[in-house]
Amino acid sequence: MKIKNRVTELLKIELPIIQAGMVWVSGWKLASAVSNNGGLGLIGAGSMKPDLLREHIQKCKAATNKSFGVNIPLLRGDAIELITATINSEVKIVFTSAGYPGRHIELLKKHGVAVIHVVSNVKQALKAESVGCDAIVGEGVEAGGHNGPDELTTFCLIPQLADAVKIPVIAAGGIADGRGIAAALALGAEGVQIGTRFAATIESSAHEIYKQNVIASKDTGTTLVLKKIGMARLIKNEWSKLVQKAEATGADEATLKNMLGEKRERLGIFEGNAEQGMMEAGQSSGLINEILSVEELMKNLIIQYDNTIAKLVL
């Protein structure tokens, strides 16, 4: 996988592989391991307060001298505090999601931060480009966690984004092996963001029960819920069935928000409650059969990619 393009140049990485900044999963151990093995590790600030984020940034700096970044969901009430903590910690790469990047981009750019925004359709991509984002992540509905309401698949979304914008496109959603990386690059992406596959690694901070549930989840093992209040993909369990039943019988937003509560993601991903927690994971979980170290996984991704490209050339 000898690739040098706008994404590798922008992020100062050897491989165009970005580990998604997932809540309750992507701490400094995972991020530093990915960066040390040639990709870009992201600390997931979505489940952190500013003080904890600063701690993870400092530990990540101590564990790697390579590039790493922070993912910040902009809809969080303390988003500006998380951004300030990131800037003050001298992190130069920020991935933004779940909100409008234009509100904060001037501040980030003032401090020399590269800004990459997650989008789920062409309109969002054009807006991100217009306000000055350096690149975009196009995330298909195959992805775990929160998704765009249009339910566009990665296979259809990425080439449309590549045609629509001049800035680099990074593909996300449904990518868990080297075949997926090759496919994404063929569609016009210059890099990939991988979530669920990295969640099921040794360095991931997710609970062991969560990781085992990812492995046990096959092709039909995930589902979409909470379409009225912020659609999310998660592993099917008792709680997801209750939510779907409520949605099917016309539950309003207030009822669904009450069912979700405040710590449902923590309960599932970090605490390992497999039935009542929110076990966010993508459809790529059907491709994951074992828990590996990040080093093993990155080596596998490179080999799989090279083998795929070799077959295409023949």
C-alpha positions in Angstrom: 0.0 0.0 0.0 2.3 2.7 -1.3 0.0 5.6 -1.6 0.9 9.3 -1.5 -2.0 11.7 -2.1 -3.7 14.8 -0.7 -5.0 12.9 2.4 -1.6 11.5 3.4 0.0 14.9 2.8 -2.7 16.8 4.7 -2.6 14.5 7.7 1.1 13.7 7.5 0.6 9.9 7.5 2.1 7.0 5.7 -1.2 5.1 5.0 -4.6 6.7 4.0 -6.3 4.9 6.9 -8.0 6.9 9.6 -9.4 5.3 12.8 -12.8 6.9 13.6 -13.1 8.9 16.8 -15.8 6.7 18.5 -17.4 7.4 21.8 -16.3 5.1 24.7 -13.9 3.4 22.3 -11.2 5.8 21.0 -9.0 6.8 23.8 -5.3 7.6 23.7 -4.2 3.9 23.6 -6.1 3.2 20.4 -5.3 6.5 18.7 -1.5 6.3 19.4 -1.4 2.6 18.3 -3.0 3.5 15.0 -0.7 6.5 14.4 2.4 4.4 15.4 1.4 1.9 12.7 1.2 4.4 9.9 -2.4 5.6 10.0 -4.1 8.5 11.7 -5.5 7.8 15.2 -8.4 10.0 16.5 -9.3 10.6 20.1 -13.1 10.5 20.4 -14.0 13.6 22.4 -17.7 12.8 22.2 -17.6 10.9 25.5 -15.2 13.2 27.3 -15.2 16.4 29.3 -12.5 18.9 28.5 -10.3 17.9 31.3 -10.4 14.2 30.3 -9.7 15.2 26.7 -6.6 17.1 27.7 -5.4 14.1 29.7 -5.9 11.8 26.7 -4.1 14.2 24.4 -1.1 14.4 26.7 -0.9 10.6 27.1 -1.2 10.2 23.3 1.6 12.7 22.8 3.7 10.7 25.2 2.9 7.4 23.3 3.6 8.6 19.8 5.6 11.2 17.8 3.3 10.7 14.8 0.2 12.7 13.7 -3.0 12.2 15.6 -6.2 14.1 15.8 -9.4 14.7 17.8 -13.0 14.1 16.8 -15.5 16.6 18.2 -19.3 16.3 17.7 -20.4 19.9 17.3 -23.9 19.4 18.7 -22.4 18.9 22.2 -23.2 21.7 24.5 -19.6 22.1 25.5 -18.2 21.8 21.9 -16.4 25.1 22.2 -14.7 24.0 25.4 -13.6 20.8 23.7 -12.3 22.8 20.7 -10.4 25.1 23.1 -8.9 22.2 25.0 -7.7 20.7 21.7 -6.2 24.0 20.4 -4.5 24.7 23.7 -3.0 21.2 23.6 -1.5 22.0 20.2 -3.3 19.3 18.3 -3.3 20.3 14.6 -6.0 17.9 13.2 -9.7 18.0 14.1 -12.5 15.9 12.7 -15.9 17.5 13.3 -19.2 15.8 13.1 -22.9 16.2 14.0 -23.2 20.0 13.4 -22.2 23.0 11.4 -18.4 23.4 11.0 -18.6 27.0 9.8 -19.4 28.2 13.3 -15.9 27.2 14.6 -13.7 27.0 11.6 -12.2 30.5 11.8 -11.0 29.8 15.3 -9.5 26.5 14.3 -7.8 27.8 11.2 -6.4 30.7 13.2 -4.4 28.2 15.2 -3.3 26.2 12.1 -5.7 23.3 12.6 -6.7 21.1 9.6 -10.5 20.6 9.7 -12.1 17.6 8.3 -15.9 17.4 8.5 -18.2 14.3 8.4 -21.0 14.5 5.9 -23.8 12.1 4.7 -24.9 13.8 1.5 -23.7 16.1 -1.3 -25.4 19.3 0.1 -23.5 18.9 3.4 -20.2 18.3 1.5 -20.6 21.5 -0.6 -21.4 23.5 2.6 -18.3 22.1 4.3 -16.1 22.9 1.3 -17.6 26.5 1.1 -16.8 27.3 4.7 -13.2 26.2 4.3 -12.9 22.6 5.5 -9.7 20.9 4.2 -11.4 17.6 3.5 -14.6 15.7 4.2 -15.5 12.2 5.4 -18.4 10.8 3.4 -20.2 8.4 5.7 -22.6 5.8 4.4 -25.5 4.4 6.3 -23.6 1.1 6.8 -21.6 2.9 9.5 -22.2 2.3 13.2 -23.5 5.0 15.5 -25.3 8.1 14.3 -26.2 8.3 10.6 -27.7 10.8 8.2 -31.4 10.6 7.6 -31.1 10.1 3.8 -29.7 6.6 4.4 -27.3 6.9 1.4 -24.9 3.9 1.1 -21.2 4.3 0.9 -21.1 2.8 -2.6 -23.4 5.5 -3.9 -22.3 8.4 -1.8 -18.6 8.5 -2.4 -18.5 8.9 -6.2 -21.1 11.6 -6.0 -19.0 13.4 -3.4 -15.8 13.0 -5.4 -17.6 14.5 -8.4 -19.1 17.4 -6.4 -16.2 18.8 -4.4 -12.6 19.8 -5.1 -11.3 19.0 -1.6 -10.3 15.4 -0.7 -12.9 12.8 0.1 -12.4 10.2 2.8 -14.8 7.2 2.7 -16.5 5.7 5.8 -19.2 3.1 6.4 -18.9 -0.6 5.9 -15.1 -0.7 5.5 -13.3 -3.4 7.6 -10.7 -4.9 5.4 -8.3 -4.2 2.6 -10.9 -5.1 0.0 -13.0 -2.2 1.3 -10.1 0.2 1.2 -9.4 -0.7 -2.5 -13.1 -0.3 -3.3 -13.3 3.1 -1.6 -10.2 4.4 -3.5 -11.7 3.1 -6.8 -14.9 5.1 -6.1 -12.9 8.3 -5.8 -11.9 8.5 -2.2 -8.4 9.4 -1.2 -8.6 7.7 2.2 -10.8 5.7 4.4 -12.1 6.1 8.0 -12.7 2.8 9.8 -14.7 2.5 13.0 -16.1 -0.9 14.0 -13.0 -2.9 13.0 -10.9 -0.7 15.2 -13.4 -1.0 18.0 -12.8 -4.7 18.1 -9.1 -4.4 18.8 -7.0 -5.0 22.0 -6.3 -1.3 22.3 -9.9 -0.2 22.1 -11.4 1.0 25.4 -14.7 -0.7 24.7 -15.8 -3.4 27.1 -14.8 -7.0 26.2 -18.5 -8.0 26.1 -19.0 -5.3 23.5 -16.1 -6.6 21.4 -17.4 -10.1 21.6 -20.8 -8.9 20.5 -19.3 -7.3 17.4 -17.6 -10.6 16.5 -20.9 -12.5 17.1 -22.8 -10.0 14.9 -23.2 -11.3 11.4 -24.6 -9.8 8.2 -28.0 -9.0 9.6 -26.8 -8.4 13.1 -27.3 -4.6 13.2 -30.3 -2.3 12.9 -31.3 1.3 12.6 -33.2 2.9 15.4 -34.3 6.4 16.7 -35.0 7.8 13.3 -37.0 10.7 14.8 -34.3 11.9 17.1 -31.0 11.1 15.5 -30.8 7.8 13.7 -28.2 5.3 14.9 -27.0 1.9 13.9 -26.4 -0.7 16.6 -26.2 -4.4 17.3 -29.7 -5.9 17.7 -30.5 -6.5 21.4 -33.5 -6.4 23.8 -33.4 -2.6 24.0 -33.3 -2.1 20.2 -36.3 -4.3 19.8 -38.2 -2.2 22.4 -37.3 1.0 20.6 -38.4 -0.4 17.2 -41.7 -1.6 18.7 -42.3 1.9 20.1 -41.4 3.5 16.8 -43.8 1.2 14.9 -46.6 2.1 17.2 -46.1 5.9 16.7 -44.0 6.9 19.7 -43.3 10.6 19.7 -39.9 12.3 20.1 -40.3 12.8 23.9 -41.0 9.1 24.4 -38.0 8.1 22.4 -35.7 10.5 24.2 -36.9 9.1 27.5 -36.2 5.6 26.3 -32.7 6.7 25.2 -31.8 8.4 28.4 -28.4 10.0 29.0 -26.0 7.2 29.3 -27.3 4.4 27.0 -24.1 4.4 24.8 -21.9 4.2 27.9 -24.0 1.4 29.2 -23.6 -0.7 26.1 -20.1 0.1 24.8 -18.1 0.9 27.9 -20.0 -1.0 30.6 -20.8 -4.1 28.5 -24.6 -4.3 29.1 -25.4 -6.3 26.0 -29.2 -6.3 26.3 -30.1 -2.8 27.7 -27.1 -0.8 26.4 -26.7 0.9 23.0 -24.1 -1.3 21.3 -23.3 1.0 18.4 -21.6 -0.9 15.5 -21.7 -0.9 11.7 -22.7 -3.5 9.2 -19.0 -4.3 8.7 -19.2 -6.3 12.0 -20.2 -9.2 9.8 -16.7 -9.1 8.4 -15.0 -9.2 11.9 -14.1 -12.6 13.3 -11.4 -11.9 15.9 -10.0 -9.4 18.2 -6.6 -8.3 17.0 -3.9 -5.8 18.1 -3.8 -2.6 16.1 -0.4 -3.7 14.7 -1.8 -7.0 13.5 -4.8 -5.3 12.0 -2.9 -2.7 10.1 -0.6 -5.4 8.6 -3.6 -7.4 7.6 -5.2 -4.3 5.9 -2.1 -3.7 3.9 -1.8 -7.3 2.8 -5.5 -7.6 1.9 -5.3 -4.3 -0.1 -2.2 -5.3 -2.0 -3.7 -8.7 -2.8 -6.9 -7.1 -4.1 -5.1 -4.6 -6.3 -2.9 -7.4 -7.7 -6.0 -9.4 -8.7 -7.5 -6.4 -10.4 -4.3 -5.8 -12.4 -4.3 -9.4 -13.6 
